[in-house]
Every structure is written in C-alpha cells, then in structure tokens.
Amino acid sequence: MTRRLIIMGLIATILNLFGCSGQTKKNDIGLSKEMEEQLAQSVEAFKNRPIHKELTEQIIDTTPDDNLLQVVFDNLSEKQPTNYEKEYETVMSWNKSRQAIYMIWALEAEVNNGGYNQFYFNSSGQFYKHLPDALRLVGATKFADLTKRANETFEKENPKITQHQDGTLEGFSKSYDDNPLNKYDDEFYDLYKMENLQQIQVAYIRKNKKEFIDK
C-alpha cells in the first residue's frame, strides 16, 4: 500500500507542477516534448533519490523545499513493518506531527488520483476520521473543513456510495456514477489552485523539525 502511495504521490506532485493536479481521472493530458523531458527527468531523479532510515536536523535543513515532503514520507514509510496489516497501529503510535504528514500524503495521493471515492475505498480510508485534525494541525484549515464535510457525506450516504463496490474493477468504476462524493473532488482541486497543500506541510515541517528527527 505504501509503495503505491509513494508512486501516486510522485505522479500527483508532477501533475501539480504542470498545472494538471486532480484531472487524471477526468482528462487525458497532452504533454509537449519539453514537458515530456521534464517528466522523464523527474521520474529518473525519483528512482535515484536517497532514502533516509534516520532523519537528522542536518538532513532536514539541507533538503530543498521541493524534496522535503518526499524525504519525510520516505522516512516514515521505512518505519512501517513488512506486514501492512499493522499499518494503522504503527502510524497511531507516532507523534501527531508524523501522523499528520503520513495521513495527508495518503489523502492527497488518493484524491488527486481517483477522488475521495478512491480514498475511502482503499486502505488509506482507515485514517479518514483523523484527517480533519491532521490537516488543522499543519495549518490547512480549508482542506480540513472540506474533508470533514466529505467524511460526513461518506458516513451518511455510505450505502449509496458502496452499493456497486463488489470487489471488481467494473463495480468500483460504476460507483463513481452519481456519487455524492464527486462534488468534493472538484472543491479539492479548486482549493489546491489557491492553497498548495504540499507547501503548507513543508512550512509545518520546517517549523516543527524536531518532531521528525530520529537522532
């Protein structure tokens, strides 16, 4: 699950750089040759990125803003046991700051890839009740309010949202039809154009770096 989130997070980040965040499930993206080259360079850099099992103050201080969120998430992923059935238990054992970054990464990756419907459907959804508080902690209050409303709709309209989710791809695809969560996807993408959720998290990490340092 975490490996998939890392890849999805990279894709979401790249798409955001190109101004395409949140549109992958709706439109095909035509890239110019220059953008294709930039994308290839980004993927290559991602594959060769250093992954730190232990974060130090120096690593945080010397990591550029563009890479800091990935560095922190990679570090948190390294703390996960190989048995991801214990993912929830592991994450909830961390301090609130680490919890917030991990959970928000999951939310952002899922929503940018397939909307709130995909977020709740996948294992990332196990954190849904904690996300409004996590978003408020880092200063993303508008995203917190949006996700709180999405949570309330998910709980209230759960039978309708999940009625076609029978474990098949066809069933999951059909669950998007007339889904009450779809409107929150549009709000999320519009809000992202005004407030960069990744930059908000980077600023929080900079101000609270001791919460992420291992030694």
C-alpha positions as CSV (number, residue, x, y, z in Angstrom):
1,M,0.0,0.0,0.0
2,T,2.7,2.5,1.0
3,R,4.8,1.8,-2.2
4,R,1.7,2.6,-4.2
5,L,1.2,5.8,-2.3
6,I,4.8,6.8,-2.9
7,I,4.3,6.3,-6.7
8,M,0.9,8.1,-6.7
9,G,2.4,10.9,-4.6
10,L,5.1,11.4,-7.2
11,I,2.6,11.5,-10.0
12,A,0.4,13.9,-8.1
13,T,3.3,16.1,-7.4
14,I,4.5,16.1,-11.1
15,L,1.0,16.8,-12.3
16,N,0.6,19.7,-9.9
17,L,3.8,21.2,-11.2
18,F,2.3,21.0,-14.7
19,G,-0.9,22.5,-13.5
20,C,-2.9,19.3,-14.0
21,S,-3.5,18.2,-10.4
22,G,-6.7,16.3,-9.9
23,Q,-7.5,15.8,-13.5
24,T,-6.1,12.4,-14.2
25,K,-9.4,10.6,-13.7
26,K,-11.2,13.0,-16.0
27,N,-9.0,14.0,-18.9
28,D,-6.1,12.8,-20.9
29,I,-3.1,15.0,-20.5
30,G,-1.2,16.1,-23.7
31,L,2.4,16.9,-22.9
32,S,4.8,18.9,-25.1
33,K,8.2,17.4,-25.9
34,E,9.8,19.8,-23.3
35,M,7.3,18.7,-20.6
36,E,7.9,15.0,-21.5
37,E,11.6,15.6,-21.0
38,Q,11.0,17.2,-17.6
39,L,8.7,14.4,-16.6
40,A,11.4,11.8,-17.6
41,Q,14.0,13.7,-15.6
42,S,11.7,13.8,-12.6
43,V,11.0,10.1,-12.7
44,E,14.7,9.3,-13.0
45,A,15.5,11.6,-10.1
46,F,12.8,9.9,-8.1
47,K,14.2,6.4,-8.8
48,N,17.6,7.5,-7.6
49,R,16.5,9.6,-4.6
50,P,18.2,8.9,-1.2
51,I,16.0,7.3,1.4
52,H,16.9,8.0,5.0
53,K,16.0,5.4,7.6
54,E,17.0,8.0,10.2
55,L,16.3,11.7,9.8
56,T,18.7,14.3,11.3
57,E,18.3,18.0,11.7
58,Q,21.1,18.4,9.1
59,I,19.2,16.4,6.5
60,I,16.1,18.4,7.0
61,D,17.9,21.7,6.9
62,T,19.8,20.9,3.7
63,T,16.9,19.3,1.8
64,P,15.3,21.8,-0.6
65,D,11.6,22.5,-0.1
66,D,10.7,20.7,-3.3
67,N,12.1,17.5,-1.9
68,L,11.4,17.8,1.8
69,L,7.9,16.2,1.9
70,Q,9.1,13.2,-0.1
71,V,12.1,12.8,2.2
72,V,9.9,12.9,5.3
73,F,7.3,10.5,3.9
74,D,10.1,8.0,2.7
75,N,11.5,8.1,6.3
76,L,8.0,7.4,7.7
77,S,7.5,4.6,5.2
78,E,10.7,3.0,6.4
79,K,9.2,2.8,9.9
80,Q,6.4,0.6,8.7
81,P,6.6,-3.2,9.3
82,T,6.6,-5.5,6.4
83,N,3.2,-6.6,7.5
84,Y,1.0,-3.8,6.4
85,E,-1.9,-5.2,8.4
86,K,-0.3,-3.3,11.2
87,E,-0.1,0.0,9.3
88,Y,-2.8,1.7,11.3
89,E,-1.4,0.5,14.6
90,T,2.1,1.7,13.6
91,V,1.0,5.1,12.4
92,M,-1.1,5.8,15.5
93,S,2.0,5.0,17.7
94,W,3.8,8.0,16.2
95,N,3.6,11.6,17.4
96,K,0.9,13.8,16.0
97,S,3.2,15.6,13.5
98,R,4.4,12.4,11.9
99,Q,0.8,11.0,11.8
100,A,-0.4,14.2,10.1
101,I,2.2,14.1,7.3
102,Y,1.7,10.4,6.6
103,M,-2.1,10.7,6.6
104,I,-2.2,13.8,4.5
105,W,0.1,12.2,1.9
106,A,-2.3,9.3,1.7
107,L,-5.3,11.6,1.2
108,E,-3.6,13.8,-1.3
109,A,-2.3,10.9,-3.4
110,E,-5.6,9.2,-3.5
111,V,-7.8,12.2,-4.2
112,N,-5.5,13.5,-6.9
113,N,-5.6,10.0,-8.5
114,G,-9.2,9.0,-8.1
115,G,-11.1,11.4,-5.8
116,Y,-12.5,10.9,-2.3
117,N,-14.3,7.8,-3.6
118,Q,-10.9,6.1,-4.1
119,F,-9.5,7.4,-0.8
120,Y,-12.3,5.8,1.2
121,F,-12.3,2.6,-0.9
122,N,-8.6,1.9,-0.4
123,S,-6.8,1.1,2.8
124,S,-5.9,4.8,3.2
125,G,-9.5,5.3,4.2
126,Q,-8.8,3.8,7.6
127,F,-7.4,7.2,8.6
128,Y,-10.4,9.2,7.5
129,K,-11.7,10.2,10.9
130,H,-8.3,11.5,11.9
131,L,-7.7,13.6,8.8
132,P,-9.6,16.8,9.7
133,D,-7.5,17.2,12.8
134,A,-4.3,16.3,11.0
135,L,-5.0,19.0,8.3
136,R,-5.8,21.6,11.0
137,L,-2.5,20.7,12.8
138,V,-0.4,21.6,9.8
139,G,-2.4,24.8,9.1
140,A,-4.5,23.5,6.2
141,T,-7.9,24.6,7.7
142,K,-9.8,24.9,4.5
143,F,-8.8,21.3,3.5
144,A,-9.7,20.2,7.0
145,D,-13.2,21.7,6.7
146,L,-13.6,20.2,3.2
147,T,-12.5,16.7,4.3
148,K,-14.8,16.9,7.4
149,R,-17.8,17.5,5.1
150,A,-16.7,14.7,2.8
151,N,-16.4,12.4,5.8
152,E,-19.9,13.3,6.9
153,T,-21.3,12.6,3.5
154,F,-19.4,9.3,3.3
155,E,-20.9,8.1,6.6
156,K,-24.4,9.4,5.8
157,E,-24.5,8.1,2.2
158,N,-22.4,5.0,2.6
159,P,-25.0,2.5,1.3
160,K,-25.4,4.5,-1.9
161,I,-21.6,5.1,-2.3
162,T,-20.6,1.5,-1.8
163,Q,-23.6,-0.3,-3.4
164,H,-21.6,-1.2,-6.6
165,Q,-18.3,-1.8,-4.9
166,D,-18.3,-5.6,-5.1
167,G,-14.6,-6.1,-5.3
168,T,-14.4,-5.9,-9.1
169,L,-12.9,-3.1,-11.2
170,E,-16.2,-2.7,-13.0
171,G,-18.1,-2.3,-9.7
172,F,-15.6,0.3,-8.5
173,S,-15.8,2.3,-11.7
174,K,-19.6,2.2,-11.6
175,S,-19.5,3.6,-8.0
176,Y,-18.5,6.9,-9.5
177,D,-21.9,7.3,-11.2
178,D,-24.0,9.9,-9.4
179,N,-21.6,9.6,-6.4
180,P,-22.3,12.3,-3.7
181,L,-18.6,12.5,-3.1
182,N,-17.8,13.8,-6.6
183,K,-18.6,17.4,-5.7
184,Y,-15.9,17.3,-3.0
185,D,-13.3,16.3,-5.6
186,D,-14.0,19.4,-7.6
187,E,-13.7,21.5,-4.4
188,F,-10.4,19.9,-3.6
189,Y,-8.9,20.6,-7.0
190,D,-10.2,24.2,-7.0
191,L,-8.9,24.7,-3.4
192,Y,-5.5,23.3,-4.4
193,K,-5.2,26.0,-7.1
194,M,-5.4,28.6,-4.3
195,E,-3.6,26.9,-1.5
196,N,-0.7,24.5,-2.1
197,L,-1.2,21.7,0.4
198,Q,2.4,20.4,-0.1
199,Q,3.9,23.9,0.6
200,I,1.7,24.1,3.8
201,Q,3.2,20.8,5.0
202,V,6.7,21.8,4.2
203,A,6.3,25.0,6.2
204,Y,5.0,23.0,9.1
205,I,7.9,20.6,8.9
206,R,10.4,23.5,8.9
207,K,8.8,25.0,12.0
208,N,8.5,21.7,13.8
209,K,11.5,19.8,12.6
210,K,12.3,18.3,16.0
211,E,9.1,16.2,15.7
212,F,10.6,14.4,12.7
213,I,14.2,14.0,13.8
214,D,15.3,10.5,14.7
215,K,18.7,11.4,16.2
